């Protein structure tokens, strides 16, 4: 099978304690516990979308880009039928939801859409009154993109830091008041940008500026959960003893979930 540069799961065996919570979260059946550690059964079985990421309490799972075998959809179907036929429907549902994220590797006829890329449109509800309200921007710094912000910037010093997925401000109408007011900000896309560079930059901010709090705000689509793991990895690398808050925003703009995250 030909090799390509694409994203696949990476397992940090030093962090993995073999709890197995990631196994049922992998719709391809690509993960197994072997000798007390989570292992990738076969690289061609991993679609690189990271459905398993949010279920590892140790933060041992991350996504990395590397030269690996192409995603083998037919092989995955055969593997699931042999090992866990009851998971086949879950797998097909997963592919239907994520097809456009990896169009080059997904060709199953039942696959049609992806929450992070599918075309959606909705109208205002009947009876809603459109009222123009002038509000002031709460932005107090520049730049804001993770690649561009300098870790030594004075606005990061002992600040309340918001690490934000770059789609959030467009979806969340009250973003300035709820997540930006009085805070320093760094934004980025965990799906399209250089995740390793993000980890390094956030690590340097934590080491240099010693922010007093961290809030990660991201969208509900699966690929956006990578921002949580960027934060977790950066905290681990920085050696800082800090918890952070996680806020999930729905594509309609509502807060879907919020919680404190321990690292």
C-alpha positions in Angstrom: 0.0 0.0 0.0 1.3 3.5 -1.0 2.5 5.8 1.8 1.3 9.4 2.1 1.7 12.3 4.5 -1.4 12.4 6.6 -2.5 12.6 10.2 -2.6 9.6 12.5 -2.9 9.0 16.2 0.3 9.0 18.3 0.4 7.2 21.7 2.8 8.4 24.4 3.5 5.1 26.2 5.0 6.9 29.2 1.6 8.5 29.9 -0.6 5.6 28.9 -1.7 3.6 31.9 -3.7 1.0 29.9 -7.1 2.1 31.2 -8.7 1.3 27.9 -11.1 4.2 27.8 -9.9 5.2 24.3 -10.8 1.7 22.8 -14.6 2.1 22.5 -14.1 5.6 21.2 -12.2 4.5 18.1 -14.9 3.7 15.4 -12.3 1.9 13.3 -11.2 -0.5 15.9 -7.7 0.7 15.3 -6.7 0.7 19.0 -6.1 -2.2 21.3 -4.6 -2.7 24.8 -1.5 -4.9 24.3 0.9 -5.6 27.2 -0.9 -3.0 29.4 -0.6 -0.1 26.8 -2.8 1.3 24.1 -1.4 0.4 20.7 -2.3 1.3 17.2 -3.2 -2.0 15.5 -2.4 -0.8 12.0 -1.7 2.7 10.7 -4.0 2.2 7.7 -6.9 1.6 10.1 -6.5 5.1 11.7 -8.4 7.9 9.8 -6.6 10.6 11.8 -9.8 12.4 12.8 -9.1 11.9 16.5 -12.5 10.6 17.7 -10.6 8.9 20.6 -8.7 11.9 21.9 -11.3 13.2 24.4 -11.4 10.0 26.3 -7.8 9.6 27.5 -7.6 10.9 31.1 -3.8 10.9 30.9 -3.5 13.0 27.7 -1.5 10.2 26.1 -3.2 10.5 22.7 -2.4 13.2 20.2 -2.6 13.6 16.4 0.6 13.9 14.4 1.3 14.3 10.7 3.7 11.7 9.3 4.4 9.5 6.3 2.2 6.4 6.7 0.0 4.0 4.7 -3.1 5.5 3.2 -6.3 5.1 5.2 -7.8 1.7 4.2 -11.6 1.9 4.4 -12.2 -1.6 3.0 -9.6 -3.1 5.3 -11.3 -1.4 8.3 -14.7 -2.8 7.3 -13.2 -6.3 7.1 -11.4 -5.8 10.4 -14.5 -4.6 12.2 -16.6 -7.5 10.8 -14.1 -10.0 12.1 -13.3 -8.5 15.5 -16.3 -6.4 16.5 -19.3 -6.7 14.1 -21.5 -4.9 16.5 -19.4 -1.7 15.9 -20.0 -1.6 12.2 -23.0 0.7 12.4 -21.1 3.1 14.7 -18.2 3.1 12.2 -20.5 3.9 9.3 -22.1 6.7 11.2 -18.7 8.1 12.1 -17.7 8.1 8.5 -20.9 9.8 7.4 -20.2 12.6 9.8 -16.6 13.0 8.9 -16.3 12.3 5.1 -15.3 15.7 3.9 -12.5 16.0 6.5 -10.6 13.4 4.6 -12.1 13.2 1.1 -9.0 11.6 -0.4 -9.2 8.5 1.8 -13.0 8.1 2.3 -15.0 6.8 -0.6 -17.7 4.7 1.1 -21.0 5.4 -0.8 -22.9 5.9 2.5 -20.6 8.7 3.6 -22.0 12.2 2.9 -21.0 14.9 5.4 -18.8 16.2 8.2 -19.7 18.5 11.0 -16.5 20.5 10.5 -16.9 21.0 6.8 -20.4 20.2 5.7 -22.5 23.1 4.3 -25.2 24.2 6.7 -27.6 27.1 6.7 -30.3 28.2 9.1 -32.7 31.1 9.3 -33.7 33.2 12.3 -36.6 31.8 14.2 -40.0 33.2 13.5 -40.8 36.1 15.8 -37.1 37.0 16.5 -36.6 40.7 16.3 -33.4 41.9 14.7 -32.1 44.8 16.8 -28.8 46.6 16.2 -26.9 47.2 19.4 -23.6 49.0 19.4 -21.0 47.4 21.7 -17.4 48.1 22.3 -14.7 45.7 21.5 -13.0 44.0 24.5 -9.8 43.2 22.5 -6.8 44.7 24.3 -3.9 43.3 22.3 -2.4 42.5 18.9 -1.5 40.1 17.4 -3.9 37.3 18.5 -2.9 34.3 16.3 -0.9 31.7 18.2 1.8 31.6 15.6 2.3 35.4 15.8 2.0 36.2 19.5 5.3 36.7 21.3 5.5 34.7 24.6 7.1 37.6 26.4 4.3 40.0 25.5 3.3 42.1 28.5 -0.4 41.4 28.0 0.3 37.7 28.9 2.0 38.5 32.2 0.0 37.0 35.1 -3.1 37.2 32.8 -6.3 35.3 32.5 -5.5 33.6 29.2 -8.2 32.4 26.7 -7.0 29.8 24.2 -9.7 30.0 21.5 -10.5 28.1 18.3 -10.8 30.6 15.5 -14.3 29.7 14.5 -15.7 30.5 18.0 -16.0 34.3 17.8 -18.1 33.9 14.6 -20.5 31.4 16.2 -20.7 32.9 19.7 -22.6 36.3 19.7 -21.5 37.2 23.2 -17.9 36.2 22.7 -16.4 39.6 23.7 -18.3 39.8 27.0 -18.1 36.1 27.9 -14.6 35.1 26.9 -12.5 38.1 25.9 -13.3 40.9 28.4 -10.4 41.3 30.8 -8.4 38.5 29.2 -5.4 37.9 27.0 -6.2 35.8 24.0 -4.4 33.4 21.6 -6.4 31.9 18.7 -5.8 29.1 16.2 -7.2 26.1 14.4 -6.2 22.7 15.7 -7.3 21.0 12.5 -5.6 23.1 9.8 -2.5 24.5 11.6 0.8 23.2 12.9 -0.2 21.5 16.2 3.4 20.9 17.3 4.2 24.6 16.8 1.1 25.5 18.8 2.2 23.3 21.7 5.6 24.9 21.7 4.3 28.4 21.6 1.7 27.8 24.4 4.4 26.1 26.5 6.6 29.2 26.1 3.8 31.5 27.1 3.1 29.4 30.3 6.8 29.4 31.2 7.5 33.0 30.4 4.3 34.9 31.4 3.0 32.6 34.2 -0.6 33.3 33.4 -2.9 33.0 36.4 -5.7 31.1 34.6 -6.3 29.3 31.3 -9.6 28.8 29.5 -9.9 26.7 26.3 -12.9 27.7 24.2 -13.6 25.5 21.1 -16.3 24.4 18.8 -18.3 21.2 19.2 -17.0 19.5 16.0 -14.6 16.6 16.7 -11.5 18.1 15.2 -11.7 21.1 17.4 -11.1 19.0 20.5 -7.5 19.0 19.5 -7.2 22.4 21.2 -7.7 20.7 24.6 -4.8 18.4 23.9 -2.6 21.3 22.8 -3.3 22.9 26.2 -2.7 19.7 28.1 0.6 19.0 26.3 1.8 22.5 26.8 1.0 22.4 30.5 2.9 19.1 30.9 5.9 20.5 29.0 5.9 23.7 30.9 5.9 22.0 34.2 3.2 24.4 35.5 0.8 23.2 38.1 -2.4 24.6 36.5 -5.9 23.4 35.8 -7.9 24.9 33.0 -11.5 25.4 32.1 -12.9 23.9 28.9 -15.9 25.5 27.1 -17.6 23.9 24.1 -19.5 26.1 21.7 -22.2 24.7 19.4 -22.4 25.6 15.8 -25.5 27.6 16.6 -23.6 29.7 19.1 -24.8 28.2 22.4 -22.6 26.9 25.2 -22.8 23.1 24.9 -20.6 22.2 27.9 -18.2 23.8 30.4 -16.0 22.1 32.9 -12.7 22.3 34.8 -10.0 20.0 33.3 -7.2 18.5 35.5 -3.8 17.8 33.8 
